[in-house]
Each structure stands twice: as structure tokens, then as C-alpha cells.
Amino acid sequence: MGIEIKLTDREFPISAVFVDFLHRHIEGRAQEPTWFDQLSEDLIPAQSEERRQAAMAVVEAVVGHPAGQKAILRSYELLTDILTGQPEKLRYFQDRYRFVCVAGCPRHGGSYLTKQLFLALGMAPEEVPNAVAHDGFPDASPFQFRENFNSQLVMMQNMAEYLAMVEVFFANSRMHDNFVMVPKKATKAAYQGAFFHAMLGPETEYLITLRHPVAAAISTYEKSTGLPAGGKFRVRGNIEEWARRDALHAGANPATLDDQDYFDVYLRYWEQYHLHLALSGLAAAPRRRIVVYGRERMLACASEYFSRFRSKAAAEDFKVFDKRERHPDWMKKSEPAIRRVAEFWDSVGMGFPLDEMMEAW
């Protein structure tokens, strides 16, 4: 018995991110990179409906252009290969490109390292689109399923579109040791590590950034306009939305979440994120390196890539601000969670740099 299942672009519509990327590429217009400013504390909201509509307003022009058609068809070819389990069809990417993924919780120094990787390759970060460089795309998360939405399928299509973007954006890039090097901030790879590793290939390098949860929480609320009134948890930006989502995924009561202390919610998010990172498949990647937040460590890591890629430039300084005295109660509260993560990472062979973490930068 034969069964035919027909799916069209109604079930798998082109993403607004992909349309915007292709439209700017076709028109020769500047991209809108906002991903590489380490020191900015401006609030970065999720992509608005207005931005989505603006991108989709030009979809016909993109689809009608030969370059747009080629990239879109390529993305659907790759999506089919991913959906049907055709790893040989992905071998082209894995043989031509070497991905360097910076994986770590938000506000852990990943944007700095990603920027330095592009600079070391001689590429101007302000010319690199958000979707190519940063962690919003492909979207990966704990599993979600609702009307007209399956997070696993969205992730797969996002990955197919990302790989099609890589072909377009890095088409004229020079080679390093016979490969095109592709930096990528991959915060969300922690949730689906095995998927990212299978798609990008066994030679993918992972720089895993770590930071003390108190320092990261302070940086997060500063980016979201300050600590909420009464110290209670509120969602003002992407990171806080992810903290809320992950808490609910792990069984938190949505009716009482906003009554909880800000740091209690954040710390739960931080701990769960690092458990995901250790369990979802990245631990099996042979080419991984842990970099703990701190000026000397971050600068040393970045500088190694400048040397490796034979860059005549030097890595930019990494700015660190000492805020360790701000929340002494948080420091005490965080220690059991840090030690639980350390024990768990050690148990799966990841190795947790506890002493460096406790410097609390």
C-alpha cells in the first residue's frame, strides 16, 4: 500500500527573516545588524508584527527574482532532506564550511566572541546580518505545540533557511585551511544540541561561555530597563521571556510566576539552561571549549583566533564591570544551584570550572 502525503508552502511558509535577508541581498541594501554591541543595555524586543508584515510585503518581489528563487528552492530542498533523514545531502555543507558556534546563556559574553571571530576573518560585523551571526535564528527551544505551530518543524525549516543564507552570504569568502569559516552565536543550540551538531557537522567547534548567575541576572535586568519594582519578576525583553517560558516548561505555576522574586526565576532559568546544554547533545561534540566570563579569559580566547586566521588586526578589549557587591543575598542563594550544575557537568564528563565561576564576573 502506498500513501502520498503532500505538503506545500502553506504548511511551510517562508519565514519573514529569510525574506528580509534575501530582499536586502537582492536590492543591495544594507542589512540591519544590531547583534554585536556588548555594552548596549538597550531593550531588544522580539520581532514585532510590523517587522514581519514589512518583510512579507516584499515576498513577491523576492520570489520573482532569480536569486530569490534559487535560495528559496534550495531551502526547501534542504528542509526535505532534513525531514526525511538524508545526511549525505548535507555533506556538501560539512565538507565546505567549518562552523564555529558560540553557545552559552544570554549575557555570558557570546556576542563579544562572535564579533571577534568575524573580525579575525576580516569581515566587518556591521555588514553581517543578524540572522547570519546571532542566536535568534534558527529558533530552537523546549518543545511547544499549538494551533498551526510545531516548534520542532519550525526549527528544522529555520535551519534549512539558515544554511541557504550561508551559501548566499559566504559565497565569495576566502578559505582558511581549505574551508570557509562560519561564526555563529548559538545560544539556543543548548536546547537541541544533537540536532545542531548533526546539521552543522562533526567538525563544528563550540565555544561554551559560562558566567556567574548573579552577574548575568544583573546584566539581564539592566538590559531590560532595570530591576522591576519590589524585585518581582517581570517580562520586558527576550531573555526574560525565555526565562518565563522555560520555567513554565519545567512546571512553574503561571498564576504565581509574577509574584516570585526576580532572581529566583532567573536562577531557575540559568540552572535549567545549563542542564539542557549538558544533556541535549553538545557534550558529545569533540571540538568544544569552555570559556568563563572574565577579561583575560575572553581576550585570550579571541586572540587565539586572530592568530589562527593570520589576521593583522588584534582582538578588541573585553569590558568587564565589577558588580559583585550589589546583591549579597543573591550570591548566597546562587551557590547551591552552581554546585548542582557543576556536579552534573562533571558526571557527564563536561568538566565545570568551579573556581573560575566563583570569581563572579
Backbone hydrogen bonds, N-H to C=O, Kabsch-Sander energy under -0.5 kcal/mol:
donor,donor_aa,acceptor,acceptor_aa,energy
5,I,3,I,-0.5
6,K,4,E,-0.5
7,L,5,I,-0.6
11,E,8,T,-0.9
12,F,8,T,-1.6
19,V,15,S,-2.1
20,D,16,A,-2.6
21,F,17,V,-2.2
22,L,18,F,-2.5
23,H,19,V,-2.7
24,R,20,D,-2.3
25,H,21,F,-2.1
26,I,22,L,-3.0
27,E,23,H,-2.5
28,G,24,R,-0.9
29,R,24,R,-1.9
38,Q,36,F,-1.1
40,S,37,D,-0.5
52,R,48,S,-2.0
53,Q,49,E,-2.6
54,A,50,E,-2.3
55,A,51,R,-2.1
56,M,52,R,-2.4
57,A,53,Q,-1.4
58,V,55,A,-1.3
59,V,56,M,-1.1
62,V,58,V,-2.0
63,V,59,V,-3.0
64,G,60,E,-2.1
65,H,62,V,-1.1
69,Q,65,H,-3.0
70,K,66,P,-2.4
71,A,67,A,-2.0
72,I,68,G,-2.5
73,L,69,Q,-2.8
74,R,70,K,-2.0
75,S,71,A,-2.1
76,Y,72,I,-2.0
77,E,73,L,-2.2
78,L,74,R,-2.4
79,L,75,S,-2.3
80,T,76,Y,-2.2
81,D,77,E,-2.1
82,I,78,L,-2.4
83,L,79,L,-2.9
84,T,80,T,-2.2
85,G,81,D,-0.5
85,G,82,I,-0.7
86,Q,81,D,-2.0
89,K,86,Q,-1.4
90,L,86,Q,-0.5
90,L,87,P,-1.3
91,R,88,E,-1.0
93,F,90,L,-0.6
94,Q,90,L,-1.7
95,D,91,R,-2.2
96,R,92,Y,-1.8
97,Y,93,F,-3.0
98,R,180,V,-2.6
99,F,97,Y,-0.5
100,V,182,V,-2.3
101,C,99,F,-0.5
101,C,205,E,-3.1
102,V,184,K,-2.8
103,A,101,C,-0.8
103,A,207,L,-1.9
105,C,209,T,-0.5
108,H,105,C,-0.7
113,L,109,G,-1.8
114,T,110,G,-2.5
115,K,111,S,-2.5
116,Q,112,Y,-2.4
117,L,113,L,-2.0
118,F,114,T,-1.8
119,L,115,K,-2.4
120,A,116,Q,-2.8
121,L,117,L,-1.2
122,G,119,L,-1.8
123,M,118,F,-2.7
127,E,124,A,-2.2
128,V,125,P,-1.9
133,A,129,P,-2.1
134,H,130,N,-3.2
137,F,134,H,-0.6
140,A,138,P,-0.5
146,R,149,F,-2.3
149,F,146,R,-2.4
151,S,144,Q,-2.5
154,V,150,N,-2.3
155,M,151,S,-2.3
156,M,152,Q,-2.1
157,Q,153,L,-2.5
158,N,154,V,-2.9
159,M,155,M,-2.4
160,A,156,M,-2.1
161,E,157,Q,-2.5
162,Y,158,N,-2.8
163,L,159,M,-2.6
164,A,160,A,-1.7
165,M,161,E,-2.3
166,V,162,Y,-2.4
167,E,163,L,-1.8
168,V,164,A,-1.6
169,F,165,M,-3.5
170,F,166,V,-2.5
171,A,168,V,-1.0
173,S,170,F,-1.5
176,H,179,F,-3.2
179,F,176,H,-1.0
180,V,96,R,-2.4
181,M,179,F,-0.6
182,V,98,R,-2.7
184,K,100,V,-2.3
185,K,133,A,-3.2
186,A,102,V,-2.7
186,A,184,K,-0.6
189,A,186,A,-1.4
190,A,187,T,-1.4
191,Y,188,K,-1.5
192,Q,188,K,-0.7
193,G,190,A,-0.5
194,A,280,S,-2.6
196,F,192,Q,-2.2
197,H,193,G,-2.5
198,A,194,A,-2.2
199,M,195,F,-2.4
200,L,196,F,-2.7
201,G,197,H,-1.7
204,T,201,G,-1.7
205,E,99,F,-2.5
206,Y,287,R,-2.5
207,L,101,C,-2.9
208,I,206,Y,-0.7
208,I,289,R,-3.3
209,T,103,A,-2.0
209,T,207,L,-0.7
210,L,291,V,-2.1
216,A,212,H,-2.3
217,A,213,P,-2.3
218,I,214,V,-2.4
219,S,215,A,-2.3
220,T,216,A,-2.1
221,Y,217,A,-2.7
222,E,218,I,-2.3
223,K,219,S,-1.7
224,S,220,T,-0.9
225,T,222,E,-1.1
226,G,221,Y,-3.2
231,G,228,P,-2.3
232,K,229,A,-1.1
233,F,260,Q,-2.4
236,R,234,R,-0.6
238,N,44,I,-1.1
241,E,237,G,-2.0
242,W,238,N,-2.5
243,A,239,I,-2.2
244,R,240,E,-2.2
245,R,241,E,-2.7
246,D,242,W,-2.7
247,A,243,A,-1.9
248,L,244,R,-2.4
249,H,245,R,-2.4
250,A,246,D,-1.5
251,G,248,L,-1.7
252,A,247,A,-2.7
256,T,253,N,-1.2
257,L,253,N,-0.9
259,D,256,T,-1.4
260,Q,257,L,-1.5
262,Y,231,G,-3.3
265,V,261,D,-1.8
266,Y,262,Y,-2.4
267,L,263,F,-3.2
268,R,264,D,-1.7
269,Y,265,V,-2.1
270,W,266,Y,-2.9
271,E,267,L,-2.6
272,Q,268,R,-2.6
273,Y,269,Y,-2.7
274,H,270,W,-1.8
275,L,271,E,-1.6
276,H,272,Q,-2.7
277,L,273,Y,-2.5
278,A,274,H,-1.4
279,L,275,L,-1.7
280,S,276,H,-2.6
284,A,281,G,-1.2
285,A,282,L,-1.7
288,R,286,P,-1.0
289,R,206,Y,-2.6
291,V,208,I,-2.9
293,Y,210,L,-3.2
298,M,294,G,-2.6
299,L,295,R,-2.5
300,A,296,E,-2.2
301,C,297,R,-2.2
302,A,298,M,-2.5
303,S,299,L,-2.5
304,E,300,A,-1.7
305,Y,301,C,-1.0
305,Y,302,A,-0.7
306,F,302,A,-1.4
307,S,303,S,-2.0
308,R,304,E,-2.4
309,F,305,Y,-2.5
310,R,307,S,-1.3
311,S,306,F,-2.8
319,K,317,D,-0.6
323,K,321,F,-0.8
326,R,323,K,-1.5
331,M,327,H,-1.8
332,K,328,P,-1.7
333,K,329,D,-2.0
334,S,330,W,-2.2
335,E,331,M,-0.9
337,A,333,K,-0.5
338,I,334,S,-2.3
339,R,335,E,-2.4
340,R,336,P,-2.0
341,V,337,A,-2.3
342,A,338,I,-2.6
343,E,339,R,-2.5
344,F,340,R,-2.3
345,W,341,V,-3.1
346,D,342,A,-2.4
347,S,343,E,-1.8
348,V,344,F,-1.3
348,V,345,W,-0.6
349,G,346,D,-1.2
350,M,345,W,-2.6
351,G,345,W,-0.6
354,L,352,F,-2.0
357,M,353,P,-2.2
358,M,354,L,-2.3
359,E,356,E,-1.3
360,A,357,M,-2.1
